[in-house]
Amino acid sequence: MHGMHGGPEQEDSGDPLASALRALPQVQRLLETPEAAALLARLPRPAVVDALRAAVDAARADLQAGIGGPPSPASIVARAAQMLDSADPPGLRRVLNATGIVLHTNLGRAPLAAEALQAIAEASGYANLEYVLETGTRGPRAPAIEALLCRLTGAQAALAMNNCAAAMLLALSALAAGGEVLVSRGELIEIGGGFRIPDVIQQGGARLVEVGTTNKTRLGDYAAAVTPATRVILKVHPSNYRMVGFTAEADLPSLAALARERGLLLVQDLGSGAMQDLRSVGRPHEPTPADSIAAGADVVAFSGDKLLGGPQAGLLVGSEAAIAPMRRHPLLRALRLDKLSLAALEATLRLHQDPARAFARVPALHMLAQSDATLHARAQRLADRLRPPVTADIVASTAYAGGGTLPASDIPSVAVALTVPGASADDLARRLRLHRPAVVGRVGGGRVLLDVFTLDDADVPVVADAVLAALT
C-alpha cells in the first residue's frame, strides 16, 4: 500500500515544479560535461565552479517564477559562460579587419609578418638581449637593429624605442634642453591621442619658437629667428593632414644648409616610417628616412608600426654626433623596447633589405600593392560563400592607408555589402564584432560593408563562418 500513501515519486508527479527543481543537475555533474571542460580549459576552476552554482541558482529562480521550462545541463553551462564573460573585463582578442583601413590605429595598426611572429616566438624564452655569445660577456642592446637601420637609411647611427612620440621626446631632451627649437607655425600639429608638437618640445625642456605663418614659412623666417639660445630646427611631416592652396615651406636641403651654417642641428619628425618607395606599386610618394638623411637631416624620427609594417616602435637615425647624446641620456632606459618588440622589429627590417620581398611579406605593404583583379576575386569568393541565405552584393568601396599616412590618397577597393532579413545593419555589425574572432566592418546605406582590401585570402572562410553564425 506504499504507493497509495504517496511516496516521493508520486508526490512529484502531482507537482511539476517540485519535479523540475529536483531535476536540476548538481554542480559536479555539470563539471563533467564537455561544455564545462571547455570553460575549464581557459578559466580557473574556482571561477567556473562559482559561475555554475550561480547559473543553477538562476535556473531555480526562473522555475519558481514560472519562466521557461526545465533547463538542460548544456543551457546551464552556457548561462555560466555568459556570466563569466560579462564579469571578466574584455581583453585583447583577434580581429578580422574588414574596414578597408590598413593601419587602423584602434585595431593595432600594422599586422606583423610571419617572419616577425616567428622571431617573437624564438625570443620569448631566454635570448641574447644584452649578451655577446662569442665572448660570453655583456654587450649592447639590439646592435643588429641599429646596423640594419643604418644600412637601410644611409645614417651613421640609430636607436629604437617604444614609439615615435618617445623618440621625439628623447631627441629634444638630449639635443635642445635649456635652449630653443624653431618650428614653422604650419607644423605645430596634433596627431592621434592628443600628441601635440608644442607639448613634447616643452616636456623635453626646450622653448618653442614659432616661425613664419600657418600657410607660408620661408627659409628667411628660420634664419631671422636664430638666436644664441637656438639649438634645433625642427621639421615636422604633416602626417595626417595636407595644406593646399596658397602655401610655401622651406625644403629640407635648404634647412640643412642653414643649420650647418649656424651650428645647429636639423631634426625631422617623419612619422610614417615608409622604408620603400610606394610609387613602385602605384601609390603616392611618401618621404623615406633615407630621403631625409640624403637631404642633410641630422636626426630623423619615424614609426615602426606604420608603413614600415613592424611592431610599435619609435626609431631614430642620424649622425653619430647627434645620436651619441641620446645614448647617454637617462630617458633612454625608460623608453627602450622590450625583447619581443625588438625581435619583431629586427625580422621586419631584414625583410626591407629586399624591396620585392618587403612588398610580398610585410602585410601592410602587401595590401597596398594589391591589384584590382585580386580584390574582385576575393570579394567574389566571400559573396559566393554567403549566398544564400545572405544577400551579398559586390560594390565599389574606398580603402585608406590609415595611421596618419597618405592622408590625401583614396584607394579604390571592393566590398561585400550584406543584407539579412529581420536584422538591421547595426545589429548585424554588432553580432559580427562579438563573434570570435571578431569581424569589424562598416555600416553604410543600411547595409554592413566588408571591405576586402584589408582581408587576406585565408580570412574569407573565417569571415563567412562569422556572418552565418551571426544569423543564429
HELIX and SHEET records of a PDB file:
HELIX    1   1 HIS A    2  HIS A    5  5                                   4    
HELIX    2   2 PRO A    8  SER A   13  1                                   6    
HELIX    3   3 PRO A   16  ALA A   23  1                                   8    
HELIX    4   4 VAL A   27  LEU A   31  1                                   5    
HELIX    5   5 PRO A   34  ARG A   42  1                                   9    
HELIX    6   6 ARG A   45  GLN A   64  1                                  20    
HELIX    7   7 PRO A   73  ALA A   87  1                                  15    
HELIX    8   8 THR A  105  LEU A  107  5                                   3    
HELIX    9   9 ALA A  114  ALA A  123  1                                  10    
HELIX   10  10 PRO A  143  THR A  153  1                                  11    
HELIX   11  11 CYS A  164  ALA A  176  1                                  13    
HELIX   12  12 ARG A  185  GLU A  187  5                                   3    
HELIX   13  13 GLY A  192  GLY A  194  5                                   3    
HELIX   14  14 ILE A  197  GLN A  203  1                                   7    
HELIX   15  15 LEU A  219  ALA A  225  1                                   7    
HELIX   16  16 LEU A  252  ARG A  262  1                                  11    
HELIX   17  17 LEU A  278  VAL A  281  5                                   4    
HELIX   18  18 PRO A  289  ALA A  295  1                                   7    
HELIX   19  19 GLU A  320  ARG A  328  1                                   9    
HELIX   20  20 LEU A  331  LEU A  335  1                                   5    
HELIX   21  21 LYS A  339  LEU A  351  1                                  13    
HELIX   22  22 PRO A  355  ARG A  361  1                                   7    
HELIX   23  23 PRO A  363  LEU A  368  1                                   6    
HELIX   24  24 ASP A  372  LEU A  386  1                                  15    
HELIX   25  25 ALA A  425  LEU A  434  1                                  10    
HELIX   26  26 VAL A  452  THR A  454  5                                   3    
HELIX   27  27 ASP A  459  ALA A  470  1                                  12    
SHEET    1   A 2 VAL A  95  ASN A  97  0                                        
SHEET    2   A 2 ALA A 438  VAL A 440  1                                        
SHEET    1   B 5 ILE A 101  LEU A 103  0                                        
SHEET    2   B 5 THR A 391  GLY A 402  1                                        
SHEET    3   B 5 ILE A 411  THR A 419 -1                                        
SHEET    4   B 5 ARG A 447  ASP A 451 -1                                        
SHEET    5   B 5 ARG A 442  GLY A 444 -1                                        
SHEET    1   C 2 TYR A 131  VAL A 132  0                                        
SHEET    2   C 2 THR A 137  ARG A 138 -1                                        
SHEET    1   D 7 ALA A 157  MET A 161  0                                        
SHEET    2   D 7 GLY A 314  GLY A 318 -1                                        
SHEET    3   D 7 VAL A 299  SER A 303 -1                                        
SHEET    4   D 7 LEU A 265  GLY A 271  1                                        
SHEET    5   D 7 THR A 230  VAL A 236  1                                        
SHEET    6   D 7 GLU A 180  SER A 184  1                                        
SHEET    7   D 7 ARG A 207  VAL A 211  1                                        
SHEET    1   E 2 GLU A 190  ILE A 191  0                                        
SHEET    2   E 2 PHE A 195  ARG A 196 -1                                        
END                                                                             
